[in-house]
């Protein structure tokens, strides 16, 4: 390990929690990896140390690979960015909303397609065997509506990249993963950068805690697993001429492609093709012009990826969620520390800490409640807790030296307002950008009586897969509530584990369009109206069902009591039962099957897929999959 890597990794370790799994970073400059490390463990079940051959699911950073694939086909004249996607995907149909015929690849890649947001089924799985993700995408979209006219405004959207992925597979005549392997990662020598169906067995996929490895069927929008060193080498194609992507294609990707209708929205227009931000700025650092940013967040990982032309550098960092790091701030600090060693201060408002101050004031400090070490380097200091319980973590970190003293800058977050002809928006200014935060509620026409009767009803999922990991933490149940004080607005309150996964508690507001359909109606650009839900209710054999967020739920009323029933024979035809008497042990689970136990609030409290210890349950529900 180089002296620079050792120094930077020490900064990372100060900020980690005690029971973290793993974090990895890499910094490339002038085509050379200057520092890189993997810290922690491959998982917390075996506690085997992480190493340079560990890969991390970089989730939405996969969108840059997907956009690269689309641009390659465009360079060959096989696709056109402004041709409707349905031209390439004749199977695509959204009978509830004919506007889908206007969606182009450019809309998909710039988050302006108007598509719902995320087709969750298969987003995260423990096995890809037997999956038909594209069939699920087509089915989901056939029951969905667009949130806006294609090209109207940009709001973060995974579904557009699923369609882009499907276009690549259709036009190239190759499975998407094979295309990317053949035309992107192999030519660049990226041995670890693979999708779930083409994983390299020589590299270990890290998994958070004791969870099973997370595989992502949503490949174009979120499917890549890679080492950080390979990820920064991929990023280097955006700084150098290469045979993988033309200069014209890179310029098109880096152009501002986002759309907004709000006068004060500064962030949404900065979407590129694939990129979250084509002109990233940070008030604490001089990064120059044209900085490209892409983030990624899955159920186990959080990742940040920067391309910085001014310094000919690429930065990448990925953590399992249990690390609890602010990885954006952390990778910037690591880069600034490296640059200081080169004699370049990229801080805009702060200075390197004088050696005299470091020698004089570093050391252990005491408080009535704890002890901590004050550690200093570069322009920053950390107060690292000395914890006998080995929980670790900083009391404060990233204290900045202003030449006289340390500052602990607050979030510098402010709130303000903007308006469109139809709506009022709460905006936020954070780290130099103003962006949409929320849309003000307003009345809709009075809902049909059928909706009023659903208020308070609870629904349980009944078409789950044995390998679907999403339902473990999020959306394990559904309750219908009315938004207090407003006409015609209802809340779909999904159950979830507190503080877990992407959402934990996911609550989606809809307005009723008829007795059996609702529509997600938020229109805030950037992130705050992503993943809208369009519920569809229907009755079958006297039971009310609801299709929502790509899952099917059934009313809990009338569910049969558990008395040792056998597993269903057909996939996605779950056995759902009520626990009336204490359940002391789980039934024998055949291979390829699964048991989920929900508490009375429909929260997943035991899931055989995750190998959790079962504790007796007196009331709740059991699902046989």
N, C-alpha and C positions, 0 to 999 in steps of 0.2 A: 504494500500500500504506500502510495506517495505521501510525502509530508503534507501536501495540500489537501489530499483526500482525508488524511487523518484529522487535520484541523477542521475541515468542513463537517466531517461526520461527528465530531465532538459537539459541534453546535446543534446538529440534529438530535443527538442523544439527550441533550439537556431538556428538550421540550417534549420528550416522549412520556406517555403514561406508563405505569408499572406493568400492566398486563396487555401490552400491545402485541400485535403479530409482526408486521413488517412494513418498512418504508425503504424506497430505493430512489436514487437520484443520479443524474449524469449531466455534466456540462461539457459541451464541445465548442472549441474555438479554432478557427482557421483549419477546419477539417480534422482536428485532433481531439480526442477525448482527454480533457485536462484533469477531470476528477470524476469518480463514479464509485458508488458503494451500494450494497444491499445490507440493511441492518435488521436484526430480529430473527424471525423463524419462518420456515416454509409453511408451518401451521402450528397451532398450539396443542395439537393432539400428540404428535411425535416429538415436538420441540427440537427438530433438526435445524441447525442454523441456516439462515438464508445465505446465498452466495451469488456470484456473478452470473450463474446460469438459471437464476430464478426469473420467472416472467410474471407480469402483473396485468390484470385486465384493465386496459386503458379506456374502455367504454367509448364515449362519444368522440374521442380522438380518432377513432376508426373512420369518422366522417371525412377526414383528410385523405385517407387511403381510398375511400369510395369516390371522392371527387377526383382524385388522381386517375382512377380507372375510367371514369366518365370522360375526363378531358383527353385521355389517350384515344378513346374511341372517336371523340370529336375530331382530333387531329387526323385520324384516318378516314374521316368523312362518313363514318358508320352511324353516328347520331348527330343531331343538331340540338343545341341547348334550348332553342325556342320552339321546337316542335312538340305538340301535345304528347304526353307520356303514353296515353292510350293507343297512339300509333304503334308503339313498340310492344305494348302489353294489351292485346285485344281482349284478354280475359278480364281486365279491370272493369268493374261496373259498380256504380253507386246509385242505385235506382231511386234513393230518397233525395238525391241532389245532383241534377244534371250538370252543374258547374264543373264537376270533376273532369269533363272533356276539355277544359281550358288549361289544365295543369301541365306545365312544361318541366323539363329537367332543371332549367334555371330556377323556377319556383321551388322545386324540391331541394336544391342545393343552397338556396338563400333563405330558407325557412319562410317563404311567402306563398306556399301552396294552398294554405287554408285548411289543410287536413287536420283531423282531430288532435293528434299529438303523439300518442304511443299506443301501439298494439301490444298489450302486456303479455298475452299468452306466449310462452316460449322466450320471453326476453331473457330470462335467467333459468337455466336448467342444470340438472346434475348428469344428464345423459342426452346425447343427440340421436340415439338409436330410434328409428321409426318415425322421426319427426317430419312433418311436412309444413314448415313454417309459412311458405308462400300461400298454401291453401288457407291457413289461418288468417293471413293478411287479407286475402281476397274476401273471406267471409266477414271479417271485422269491418272492412270498408263498405261492404254491401249493406251493412246495417247502420252506417254512419252518415253524418252530414258535414259539410264544410263550415268552418267558423267564419269565413269571409270569402269574397271573390278571390280567385288566384291572382297574386300580384298586388293585392290591396295593401297589406302590411305584413311585416315579418314577426313571427312569434315562434319561439324555439319548437322544433317539430322533428321527432324521430321518424314518423311515418313517411315523410318525403324521401328520406335516405333509404328506407326499405324499398320504395318504388325504384329509386336510382339503382340500387343493388340488383333488383330484378331485371331492370333494363340491361345492365351489363351482362348478366347471365344469358338473357334472351338473345341479345344482338351478337355476343361473342360465340354463342353455342357451347359455352363451358360453364360448369358450376362456378359461382362467383368466387368461392375460396380458391379454386384451381386457377382461375384467371389472375387473381391478385398474386398468387404464388409465382406464376409463370412470368408475369409482366411487370411486377413491382418489386417484391421482396427478394426473389432469387437474383435478378440482375444487380441489385444493390448489395448482395451478400448478407442479407439480414436473416440469419439462420433461425432466430428465435421468434420473429414476427409472423405469427400465424393466426388463422381463424379456427374456430372450434372444431371444424371437420377436417383440418389439415395440421393438427398440432404436431410439433417436433418432439418425439419422445426423449430426446437428449436434454430437454429443458423442463424444469418443474414449474407448474402453475401454482403460485402461492394461493392459499385459501385462508380467509379470516377466521381466527379462533379455531374452533373445532368443527366448523362447517365443511360440507363437501365442497370440492372444487366447483367454482362457478363457471359454467359454460354459457355462451350467449348465442342464441340462434339468430338474433337480430344483428346480422353481420355487417351490413353497410352502415348502419347507424351506431353500432356499439360492440362489434364482435372481436376486436383484436386483443391478443395477449402478447406481450413483448418484454424484453429487457429494456432498461432505460438507455443503455449504450446503443442498442440497435435503434431505439426510437430517435435519439438525437442524430444518428447517422442518416436515418430517413429524413429528418428535418433539414439536413444539410443540402438536400436537392433543391431547396428553395433559396439557397444562397449561392449555388454554383451551377454552371452549365453542365448538363448531363443528358444521357440517352433515354431516361425514363420519362421526363416531362419537359416540354418545350418552354422557352422563355415567354412566348405568347400565352401559353396556358397558365403559367405561374402568375403572370400579370393579371389575367382575367380572374383567377381565384382571389388575388389580393386586392382587387378593385372593390369599392364600396357597392354592395349589391342589396343591402337591406332597405326596407320600405317602412314608413311610418306616416300617420296622419296627425300626429301631435307636434305642435310647434316647438315644444321644449324637450322633446325626446332626442337626446344626443347619442344614445347607444344603439338603438335598433338599426339606424342606417349604416352602422359599421360592420354588420354581417357581411362576410365575403361569400365566396362559394366554398362551403365547408367550414371556413374560419368563423369563430365567435366574434373576433374583433380584428380589424385590419389596420387599426391605428391605435394600438394599446398605449396608454400613458399611465404613469404612476407618479404622484406628486413628490415622492421621496427620492426618485431616481431620474437621472438623465439617460434615457434609453435611445434617444434619437427618433427619427421618423420611420414609419412603415413597419413597426413591430407587429408581428402576427401572434395571436393567442388562440389556443383551443383547449378547452377543459373537458374532462370526462368524469362521470359519476355513475357507478353501478351499485348493486346491492352490497358489494364487499369493498370496493375501491374508489378512491378519489385521486384524480391525476390532473396535472397542469403541464402545458407544452408551449414553449415560446420560441420564436425565431426572431433574432435581433440583428438586423442588417448593419447597424452602425458599428457593432463590435464583432461582426462576422461570427456570431455565437448562436447556439441552440441549447435550450435548457429543458430538462424533463424531470419530473418528480411524481411518484405515485405512492400512496399509502393505503393500507387497510384502514377502514373507518375507525377501528378501535385504537389507532395511534393518536387521534384527537388533535392533529396538527393543523395549523393554518398554512397549507403547503404553498399557496401563492406568495405570501410574505416570506416564507422560509427559503424558497428557491431564489427569490430576489436577493435576500440577505447573503446566501451562499455565493451568488454571482458577484455581488458587490465586494465581498471579502476577497474573492479571487482577484478581482480587478485591482483592489488596493495593493495586493502583493506585486502587481505589475506596475505600481506607481500611478494608477489612474483612479481618481475618486469620482464615482458615478452618483454619489449622494448629492442631492440638490440643496439641501438645507442643513446638512450635518457634516461633521468632521471626524477624521480618525481620532481615536482616544490616544492622548499622549502616553508614551511608555511610562513616564513618571507617575501618572494617575493610575495606570494598571498596577504597577508595583506597590504603590502606596495604599490603594483602597481595595484591591482584590482580597478575597478571603471569606471566612465563615462569619455569618451574622446571626444574632439571636432575636427572637420575638417571644412574647409571652406564650404563643401557641405553637411555635415551630422554630426550626433552625434552617438557614439556607446559605448556600455559597453564592457570592457575587462573582460572576465570571465575566470577563471583558475580552473583546477582540474586535478588530476593525473599528467600526463606529458604534457598535452595539454592546449592550450588557444584558445578562440574564440573572435573575434571582432563582436559583435552582433549589428546590426543597430537599432537605435531608430528611428522608422519611424512613423510619424503622420498619414500617409495614410494606416497604418496597413498592408503593404505588407510584412514586416518582412524579415528574411533571414540574413545571415552573410556577412559582407564585406570580411572577411577571416576567415577560421576555420581550426582547426587541426594544429595550430602553435605548434611546438615541442621544448621542453626545452632541450638544449644540455649541461646544467651545468653552462652556462654563459649567454646565451641569447636564444631567440626563433628563430627557423628556420621555414621558409615556403617552404618546399621542392618542387621543380618543379616536373613535371610529370616524370622526368628522362627517357624520351622516346627518343630513338635513331633509326636511319634507316640505313640499310645495304643491301647487295645483296646476292642472292644465285642463283644457276643455276641447271637445270636438262638437260639432253641431248637435249630437244626440246624447253625449255622456260627459260626466265630470270625472277626472282622474286625480288620484293622489300620486305624486311623483316623489322620487328620492334622489338626492345628490350624494354619491358615495365614491370616494377616490377619483374625483375630477369629473364624473359623469352624472348627468341627469337621466333617469330612466323611469319608466312606468312602474308603479308599485301596486296599485289597486284601482278598481273602478267602483264608483259610487252606485249603490243599489237604487233601484227605482221600481215602481209598480208595473206589473204586466196584467193583461186581462184576467179576470177571475178564472180560476182553474175549474175544470169539470169535477163533479162530485166524486168521481172515482179516485181522483188524486187526494181529495180531502180524507177519504176513507183509508188511504194508505198511511197517513201520518201516524208514526209510532210503530208501524209494522217492521218486523225484522226478517231478513232473508239470508239464507245460508248457501254457499257455493255447492253445486251438485254435478259439475262436469269437469272435475279436476283431473290432471295428469299425474302419474306416479313420480315424475321427475321435475315438475314445475316448482322452482324455488321461490317465486314471487310470493305465493300465497302463504309462505311460512311467516313473513313479517308484515305484509301489507294485504289489505283487501280480503281478509278471511271471513268477513261478514258484512252485512249492509243493513242500515236502518234509514227509513224515510222520515224526515222532519220538515216542518214548514219554517221558513225564515221569518222570525217574529217581526211584525210591523210592516210587512210588505205583502201585497197581493200577488198571487200567481207564481211565487218563487219557492222552490223546495230544495232541501239539502239532502244529498246522498252521503250519509255518514258511514264510511267504510271502517271496519275494525282493523286494528293493527297493534303490534307490540310497541310500547312507548319508546320513542327515541331510536327506533330500529329502521334499517333499510333506507330506501330513497325518501319515503314519506312518514312511515310509522302510522300516523293518523291522517287519513286522506278524506277531505270533505269537499265535495263538488256541488256547486249550486246549478240548478237547471230551472227552466220555466216550461210549463206544460203547454204543448201544442195541440193535443187532443186527449182523449181519455187514456190512451195507452202509450203515448210518446212524450218524452221530454227532450230539451235541447240545451246544451251548455252554451251560454250566451255572452261570456266575457270577451271583451275586445281590446285588451291591453297588450301593446306590442312587447317585444323582447321575451321575457320568461313568464310573467304573471298570468297569462291565459293559456299556458301550455296544458296538454293532457285534459282537454275538455271531455265530458262524458255525455253521451246521448242514450239514456235508458229507454228500453222498449219492454213493455209489460204484455203478458199474454197468459191465457188460462189453458190448462191441459189436464184432463181427467180430474177436474175440480180443484186443481192446485194452481196458484198464481206464480208465474215465473217472471224473472227480469233479466234481460240481456244488458250488461253494462260493463264497460271497460274491458271487453273481449271475454268476459266470464258469464256464465249463466248461474243465477241465484234462484232459490225457491223459497216461498213463504214458510216460516218455521211452524205456523199453525197446522196442526194435524199430522206432524211428523210422528212416525211409529216409534214406540219405545224400543230401546236396545235389549235384546234377549238372546244374543249369540248368533245373529243371522250370518250367513255366509257372504263372501265377497262376490260382487257382481262379475259377470263373465265378459261384458263388453267394455272397452275403453271409454272413458268420459261418460260413464253411466254409473255414477257413484251410489253406494249405499249410504244414506244419511239417516241417522237415528238419534233419538232423544235419550239422554241419560237420566233415568228417574231414580234408580237405585245405585248405590255406590259401585263404581267400576274399579275393581281391585287390580286387574291386570289386563293387558292388551290381548286381543286374540292372536293366534299364530298367523304370521304374515307370510304368505307365499312369495317366492322370488318374483320381482317385478311388480309387486303390489306395495301399498302404503296405507298407513293409518294416521289420521289427524284427529286430535281431541281438542275441542273448543270449549272454553268456559261459557258461563251463562251469558256473557257479553259478546260472544262469538269471536273471542281472541284465541289464536292458536297457542295452546299451552303445552302441547306435546306432539311431536311430529316424528314418525319413525324414519323418515328420509334423513333426518339430521342426527339420528342415533341418541336422542335425548332420553334421560332416565325418566321412566314413568312413575308418577305418584298418584295414588288413588284419588278419584274424582267423584263427588257426590251429585253434582248436577252439571249439565252442559250438553254437548253434542259429540257424536263420534261419526267420522266419515271414513268409509271403506273405499279404497281406490284400487 
